[in-house]
Amino acid sequence: QVQLVESGGDLVQPGGSLRLSCAASGLRFSLYEMAWYRQAPGKERELVAGITRGGNTKYRDSVMGRFTISRDNDKNTVYLQMTSLKPEDTGVYLCNAQMPTVSQLNFWGQGTRVTVSS
């Protein structure tokens, strides 16, 4: 079955950096659009960054210039490099895989927790 396993979350001070990873299995990774979402306590899940099959990327405004999403199709892994972290970046970061034009083929990981605090 499809599995998305996130890792890399941690407690970090404001201004620090983290790199999140999401290892995928059970799917043809290169065919999927991948994304990172986050959910902060008491808030709705929000899209942080996405990357298409062809490598085109998009970001929410608040992380533009600080976060970078990338993918390695040979390793079936998507990454989120986060720099200049702020307390408002705190939340559980979840990996998502979506097959374009087939809405039923949408998968989520369990998430990895990022806490930005001094």
C-alpha positions in Angstrom: 0.0 0.0 0.0 1.0 3.6 -0.3 3.1 5.0 2.5 4.4 8.5 3.0 6.8 8.8 5.9 7.9 12.3 7.1 11.0 13.0 9.2 13.1 15.9 10.2 10.8 17.8 12.5 12.4 19.2 15.7 12.4 22.0 18.2 14.4 24.9 16.8 15.1 28.5 17.8 13.8 31.4 15.8 16.1 32.0 12.9 17.1 28.4 12.7 16.9 25.9 9.9 15.4 22.4 9.3 15.2 20.0 6.5 12.1 17.8 6.3 12.0 14.6 4.2 9.1 12.6 3.0 9.9 9.1 1.8 7.2 7.5 -0.5 6.6 3.9 -1.2 3.9 1.9 -3.0 3.3 4.4 -5.7 5.0 5.6 -9.0 6.5 8.6 -7.3 7.6 10.4 -10.4 3.9 10.6 -11.6 2.7 12.4 -8.6 2.6 16.0 -7.6 4.0 16.4 -4.2 3.3 19.0 -1.5 3.9 20.0 2.1 1.1 21.2 4.3 1.1 22.3 7.9 -1.4 22.4 10.6 -0.9 24.6 13.6 -2.9 24.1 16.8 -6.4 25.4 16.4 -5.9 26.3 12.8 -6.9 24.8 9.5 -4.4 22.8 7.4 -2.7 25.0 4.9 -0.6 24.5 1.9 3.1 25.4 2.4 4.7 24.4 -0.8 4.1 22.2 -3.8 6.2 20.7 -6.6 4.9 19.3 -9.9 6.1 16.2 -11.8 8.2 18.5 -13.9 9.7 20.3 -11.0 7.7 23.5 -11.0 7.2 24.9 -7.5 4.8 27.1 -5.6 4.8 28.5 -2.1 2.5 30.3 0.2 3.4 34.0 0.5 4.6 33.7 4.1 7.4 31.2 3.3 8.5 32.6 0.0 12.2 33.1 0.0 12.7 31.1 3.2 11.5 27.6 2.2 12.5 25.4 -0.7 10.7 22.3 -1.9 12.6 19.7 -4.0 12.2 16.1 -5.1 14.5 13.2 -5.9 12.6 10.8 -8.1 15.4 8.2 -7.8 15.0 8.2 -4.0 11.2 8.6 -4.0 11.6 11.5 -1.6 10.4 15.1 -1.4 12.2 17.6 0.8 11.4 20.9 2.4 14.4 23.0 3.3 13.3 25.6 5.9 15.4 28.6 6.8 14.9 31.7 8.9 12.2 29.9 10.9 9.7 31.9 12.8 7.4 31.0 15.7 4.4 31.1 13.3 6.0 28.3 11.3 5.2 26.0 14.2 3.0 23.1 13.4 2.7 19.5 12.2 4.1 19.3 8.6 2.4 16.7 6.4 3.4 15.3 3.1 0.8 14.9 0.3 0.9 13.0 -3.0 -1.6 13.8 -5.7 -2.0 12.2 -9.1 -2.9 14.9 -11.5 -6.5 14.6 -12.9 -7.3 11.6 -10.7 -8.6 13.0 -7.5 -9.0 9.6 -5.8 -5.3 9.1 -5.9 -4.5 11.4 -3.0 -2.4 10.3 -0.1 -1.2 11.8 3.2 1.6 11.0 5.6 1.3 11.1 9.4 3.2 14.3 9.8 6.3 15.5 11.6 6.2 18.2 14.2 8.1 21.5 13.9 8.3 23.8 16.9 10.0 27.2 16.6 10.5 28.7 20.0 13.3 30.2 22.1 
